[in-house]
Every structure is written in C-alpha cells, then in structure tokens.
Amino acid sequence: MENREPWVPHLNPSYQECLGLKKFNVGVGDLVLENMLEDGTGAGVSRVAGSPPSVGPPPPTPSGGGGQPEPKDTKQLNLTNPNYNEALFGEFRNRKGSNGRQISLGDWKKEAIARNPLPKSKFGLPSMCLAWHSKGLCNSNCRVIGDHQSYSASEYQPLVQWCQENWPAASN
C-alpha cells in the first residue's frame, strides 16, 4: 500500500514523557513540542513546524472548515518499574485478601487517600505514585507519571510509613 504523505508519530504526551522524547522530526505545518533543549532553554516552547518558536500553549485546533476534532487518546501502556524496591514494598504488593488474590489498589486506595493523603513527590508533583512504587506497575496515563523515577531507601520512608498505616491487612 502506497501512502504519499510522510508518516508523523502521534504519541500521547504522557508516553512521550515516559520515553524521554524531546521533539520529533515532523513535516511543515505539524505542531512541534520542544520541551527542553540541551542548553536548558526552550522549556514550554511550542510551534508549528516551519514557523519560528513561540512561548505559550499550543495553538488551538481550527474549528469549522470540515475538519473533525482528534479523538482523545484513550490508549494506555502498562509500565513496569525497573527499580522496584522489593525489600521495602514486597510485603505490601504480595498481601492477599480473603479471596486468596493480591489486594488490588482499586479496592481501597481512594478511601485511604481521602483519610490520609499520600506523601508528596520529590519531583514537585502533588503526590508519589502509589502503584509505581508499591506495586512496581502503573500506566502511561498516570496523573503523576513524572514521579515514575527512582528514590533512595530514606526518601521512600514516608511512603513506607503510609503503606504500613493504610494498606489493608492480609487475610489468612
């Protein structure tokens, strides 16, 4: 099958961040995000390829003219923490409920966080990612994907304490 138009990658911004992508080579007229250049400049710069950079949010999608809005990217990728700290969090990840299965975060996390907020991320985000650090798994649509980075054992202590106080007890 022949396609006369050049291929342009369309990746979810969270996935781009996860992969550490800085910018793409794209065709004229395509939106280009240049988050951080090697010299530390260009943070938050967006532009249309073929035009000079401008600081600020990306230009709005044109309305009318027969174009249809792009569908929201609902695809997500499962991500595995390559630096998972089994010594600190394995006890919690492996706890089993009354059904004999590992206790799912979805069953209790929201209520626990409402009572006792998660510790703040050292990366300037509202909280640490409980799934990434305690289970070793998360997804590309995580609201705190920027926290999917390494912590030292001492930096993990607030989250370990949070898990000790809030994680449901194992059922025997």
N, C-alpha and C positions, 0 to 999 in steps of 0.2 A: 504494500500500500504506500503510495507516494503522498507526501504532505509538503506543500511548497512553503509553508510558514515555518520559521525556526521554532524549535522546542524551547519553552521557557519554563523553569521549575516554579511551581506554585506550592509552597510549603507553609503549613501553619506556623505563625511566629513563635509559638512555644517550642515547636520541634526545631526550628532554626536555632533558637537559643540553646536548646539541649545539645545540638550538634556543634555549637560554637561557630556557626556560619556568620561571617561578617557582611558579605554582599555577594550578589550574583552578577555574572556577565549576562546582560539582557539586551533586547532589541530596542530601537528608538521608540519612545512613547510608553514604555513599560515603567511602572513605579519601581524605584530603586530605594532600598533602605540601607543607609550606611551608618551603622551604629557606633563604631569606634575604629578609627584608623590607627595604624601603628604608632603615630606620633602623639596619640591621645586626643586629637581633635576630631570633630565630626560627630560628636555624640548627639543623637536625636535628629540627625540630618536626614531629610527625605527629599527626593527629587524625581522628576520624570526623566528617564534616560534621554540624552541629547540636549538637556537643558542644564543651566548651572544649578548647583545645590542651593537649597533654601532651608532655613531653620524653621521648624514648626511641624504640625501634624501633617500627615499625608494629604494630598488634595482630595476633595470629595469626589465620590463616584458620580459621573454625569448622569442626570436624570432625563427621561424622555429620550427621543431620538431612536427608539426601538430597541435599545439595549436592555437586557434583563439583569437585575441585581445578581451578584455572585452568591451562590448558596453559602450559608455558614458552614465552616469546616467542622464537621461532626466526627471525623475520623480521629482516632487516638491510637497511640502506640503504647504498648506496655514497656516500661523501663525497669531495668534491674540495677540496683545499687552495687557497683563493683567493689566498693569499700565498706560493705555492710559489716557492722561490728557485732558479730555473733556473741562474743563474750558479754557484752552489755545488754543486748536486746533479744538474744536467742530464747531466753526464758519466757519472754512475753509473746514472741512470734509463735512459739510451739505450744502455748497453752491450749488445752482442749476444753470445749464446752460439754454440756450434758449429752450432746448428740455424738460425741467422740471425735468431732472435727475441730480444726483450729478455730479459735474465736475470731470472727470477722470484725474488722473495724467498723463497718457499716451498722452493725447491730447496737453499738453503744457510744461511738465516738462523739456524735453531735451533742448528746445529752451531757457527756462528761466535759466537753469543751465549754458548754454553756455554764456549768458549775465552776470550772477551774480552767481558764484559758491556757493554751499551750505556751511554752516558753518562746520568747522572741528569737527570730533567726539572727545569726551573726552577720548576715548579708543584707540587713536593712529591710527585711520583709516582716509582715505582721506576726508571723509565727514560723516555727520549724515545721517541716513536713513530716507528720507522724508516720504515714505509710512508708516513705522513703527510708527513714532512719530506723523505725522499729520493726518493720516487716521486710525491708530490703526491696520493695516493689512500689511502683507508682505508675503514672501515665503521663503522656505528653500534654494533656490538657490541665495538669495540676495548677491550681491558682498560686502556688508558691514554688514553682519549678526552679526558680533561682536559688532555692535552698538545697537543691539536689547536689550538694557538694560535701566535701569531707570536713569532719570535725575531729578534734582530738578527744581523748577519753575525758579529760577535765572539762572540755566545752560541752560534752554530752551530759554531764551530771544533772543539769536542770531537767532535761527530758527523761533521763532515767528515773529521777525522783517523781516526775509527773506520771510516768507509767506505773511506778510502784503504788502511787496513791489512787490511780484511776482505772487501771486495767482490770477487767473482771477476773475474779479468782477462778482457778481451774476447777473443773468438776471431776470428781473421782468416781 
